[in-house]
Amino acid sequence: ATSLSMTALQEFLASRLVKPPRQTLHPQLHELFEGLLPQKPLPGADVVLHLADADITCHSIFLRRSPMLESLLDWRAMRGDSGYIHIDMPHWTWPIMRVGLAFLYMDADTAAFQGTDEDKSPDQFIDFVLDVLQLADELLLEKLQHITYGFLSPRVKPTNVAALLSDALRLNAQDSDSYTHQKLPTIRVEEISE
């Protein structure tokens, strides 16, 4: 509690009264997540993610929510390695990894995508969401995959369905493929009614 600056938990542990602590976990996790800026060491951080455009210090306790990263961290522990754990991920950039880390740190659902579409065209945003889907697949984050499907679903249009099906095949995303097939009749009925 001290190393992560969780004052409400510190107060609760120091108190002799039996009462529930103040509910501050979500705001404090959000504050901790916002501290994940490149080149800024955080208290208690023990992992460095080396991305294509930044080095991000993280906490292994949150990264362990990913089965892939948990296996990697367990393997390092079995080897007896100590100190910072360096993970090379040069195929990912900070904007994409930021969404994945928001999910891991705060269990953010659609809030993880907040502000990510401001400087992008609709096609660029779809590409961004597909990159996040690929990250979720790599990190074995099934819930994040479903969240990204939720972002893609309203953007399936007759003009981009072929490209989305091609991307789904490339990413081996069976769920989005079946969803797109279900969505097509709805789109056609809407077009006919207009």
C-alpha positions as CSV (number, residue, x, y, z in Angstrom):
1,A,0.0,0.0,0.0
2,T,2.9,2.4,0.8
3,S,4.9,1.7,-2.3
4,L,1.8,2.3,-4.5
5,S,0.7,5.4,-2.6
6,M,-2.7,4.0,-1.7
7,T,-3.4,6.3,1.3
8,A,-6.9,5.0,2.0
9,L,-5.6,1.5,2.3
10,Q,-2.8,2.7,4.5
11,E,-5.2,4.5,6.8
12,F,-7.4,1.4,7.0
13,L,-4.5,-0.9,7.8
14,A,-3.3,1.5,10.5
15,S,-6.8,2.0,12.0
16,R,-7.9,-0.3,14.8
17,L,-11.6,0.3,14.1
18,V,-13.5,-2.3,12.1
19,K,-15.0,-0.3,9.3
20,P,-14.7,-0.5,5.5
21,P,-12.0,1.6,3.9
22,R,-12.9,4.5,1.7
23,Q,-13.6,3.4,-1.9
24,T,-10.7,4.9,-3.8
25,L,-9.4,1.9,-5.7
26,H,-10.7,3.0,-9.1
27,P,-9.5,6.6,-8.9
28,Q,-6.1,5.5,-7.6
29,L,-5.6,2.9,-10.3
30,H,-6.5,5.5,-12.8
31,E,-3.9,7.8,-11.3
32,L,-1.4,5.0,-11.3
33,F,-2.2,4.2,-14.9
34,E,-1.8,7.9,-16.0
35,G,1.7,7.8,-14.5
36,L,2.7,5.2,-17.2
37,L,4.4,7.8,-19.3
38,P,7.5,7.1,-21.2
39,Q,10.8,7.8,-19.3
40,K,9.0,8.2,-16.0
41,P,9.9,5.5,-13.4
42,L,7.0,4.6,-11.1
43,P,7.2,3.4,-7.5
44,G,6.9,-0.4,-7.3
45,A,7.4,-0.8,-11.1
46,D,9.4,-3.8,-12.0
47,V,8.9,-4.3,-15.7
48,V,10.0,-2.3,-18.7
49,L,8.1,-2.7,-22.0
50,H,10.3,-1.7,-24.9
51,L,7.9,-0.5,-27.6
52,A,8.6,0.9,-31.1
53,D,8.3,4.5,-29.9
54,A,8.7,4.4,-26.1
55,D,10.0,2.5,-23.0
56,I,7.2,2.1,-20.5
57,T,7.7,1.1,-16.9
58,C,4.9,-1.1,-15.5
59,H,3.9,-3.2,-12.5
60,S,4.0,-7.0,-13.0
61,I,1.1,-7.4,-10.7
62,F,-1.2,-5.8,-13.3
63,L,0.6,-7.4,-16.3
64,R,-0.2,-10.8,-14.8
65,R,-3.8,-10.3,-15.9
66,S,-2.6,-11.3,-19.3
67,P,-2.0,-15.1,-19.5
68,M,0.8,-14.6,-22.0
69,L,2.6,-12.0,-19.9
70,E,2.0,-14.1,-16.7
71,S,3.7,-17.1,-18.3
72,L,6.6,-14.9,-19.4
73,L,6.9,-13.4,-15.9
74,D,6.7,-16.9,-14.2
75,W,9.4,-18.2,-16.6
76,R,11.7,-15.3,-15.6
77,A,11.0,-16.0,-11.9
78,M,11.8,-19.7,-12.3
79,R,15.1,-18.8,-13.8
80,G,15.9,-16.7,-10.7
81,D,16.3,-13.4,-12.5
82,S,16.1,-10.3,-10.4
83,G,15.8,-6.6,-11.0
84,Y,13.8,-5.0,-13.8
85,I,12.3,-7.4,-16.3
86,H,12.7,-6.1,-19.8
87,I,10.2,-7.2,-22.5
88,D,10.9,-6.3,-26.1
89,M,7.7,-5.5,-28.0
90,P,9.0,-3.4,-31.0
91,H,6.0,-4.3,-33.1
92,W,3.7,-2.2,-30.8
93,T,3.5,1.5,-30.4
94,W,2.4,3.5,-27.3
95,P,-1.1,4.5,-28.5
96,I,-2.0,0.9,-29.1
97,M,-0.3,-0.5,-26.0
98,R,-1.9,2.3,-23.9
99,V,-5.4,0.8,-24.6
100,G,-4.1,-2.7,-23.6
101,L,-2.5,-1.3,-20.4
102,A,-5.6,0.6,-19.5
103,F,-7.5,-2.6,-19.7
104,L,-4.9,-4.4,-17.6
105,Y,-4.5,-1.7,-14.9
106,M,-8.1,-0.4,-14.6
107,D,-10.2,-3.1,-16.2
108,A,-11.3,-0.3,-18.5
109,D,-13.9,-1.3,-21.0
110,T,-14.9,1.2,-23.7
111,A,-13.2,4.0,-21.6
112,A,-9.9,2.5,-22.7
113,F,-10.6,3.9,-26.2
114,Q,-11.5,7.4,-24.9
115,G,-9.8,10.1,-27.1
116,T,-8.2,7.6,-29.5
117,D,-10.4,8.6,-32.4
118,E,-9.9,12.4,-32.2
119,D,-7.1,12.7,-34.8
120,K,-8.2,9.8,-37.0
121,S,-10.4,9.3,-40.0
122,P,-13.1,6.6,-39.7
123,D,-10.9,4.2,-41.7
124,Q,-7.8,5.0,-39.6
125,F,-9.8,4.4,-36.4
126,I,-11.0,1.0,-37.7
127,D,-7.3,0.2,-38.4
128,F,-6.4,1.3,-34.9
129,V,-9.2,-0.8,-33.3
130,L,-8.0,-3.8,-35.4
131,D,-4.5,-3.2,-34.1
132,V,-5.9,-3.3,-30.5
133,L,-7.7,-6.5,-31.4
134,Q,-4.4,-8.0,-32.6
135,L,-2.8,-6.9,-29.3
136,A,-5.6,-8.5,-27.3
137,D,-5.1,-11.7,-29.3
138,E,-1.4,-11.7,-28.6
139,L,-1.8,-11.0,-24.9
140,L,-4.7,-13.6,-24.7
141,L,-7.1,-11.0,-23.4
142,E,-10.5,-12.4,-24.4
143,K,-12.6,-9.6,-22.7
144,L,-10.6,-6.9,-24.5
145,Q,-11.2,-8.8,-27.8
146,H,-15.0,-8.6,-27.1
147,I,-14.7,-4.9,-26.3
148,T,-13.0,-4.2,-29.6
149,Y,-15.7,-6.2,-31.4
150,G,-18.2,-3.9,-29.8
151,F,-16.3,-0.9,-31.3
152,L,-16.2,-2.5,-34.7
153,S,-19.8,-3.6,-34.9
154,P,-21.4,-0.1,-35.5
155,R,-18.8,0.6,-38.1
156,V,-19.6,-2.4,-40.4
157,K,-21.0,-0.9,-43.6
158,P,-21.5,-2.3,-47.1
159,T,-18.6,-0.2,-48.3
160,N,-16.0,-1.7,-45.8
161,V,-17.4,-5.2,-45.0
162,A,-15.0,-6.9,-47.5
163,A,-12.0,-5.2,-46.0
164,L,-13.2,-6.1,-42.4
165,L,-13.7,-9.7,-43.4
166,S,-10.2,-9.8,-44.9
167,D,-8.7,-8.3,-41.7
168,A,-10.8,-10.8,-39.6
169,L,-9.3,-13.7,-41.6
170,R,-5.8,-12.3,-41.3
171,L,-6.2,-11.9,-37.6
172,N,-7.9,-15.3,-37.2
173,A,-10.9,-13.5,-35.5
174,Q,-13.7,-16.0,-35.9
175,D,-16.2,-14.1,-33.7
176,S,-16.0,-11.0,-35.8
177,D,-16.4,-13.0,-39.0
178,S,-19.6,-14.5,-37.8
179,Y,-20.8,-11.2,-36.4
180,T,-20.2,-9.5,-39.8
181,H,-22.3,-12.2,-41.5
182,Q,-25.1,-11.6,-39.1
183,K,-24.9,-7.8,-39.6
184,L,-25.0,-7.9,-43.4
185,P,-28.7,-8.7,-43.7
186,T,-29.5,-5.9,-41.3
187,I,-27.5,-3.4,-43.4
188,R,-29.2,-4.5,-46.5
189,V,-32.7,-4.1,-45.0
190,E,-31.8,-0.6,-43.8
191,E,-30.5,0.3,-47.3
192,I,-33.7,-1.0,-49.0
193,S,-35.9,0.9,-46.6
194,E,-34.1,4.2,-47.4
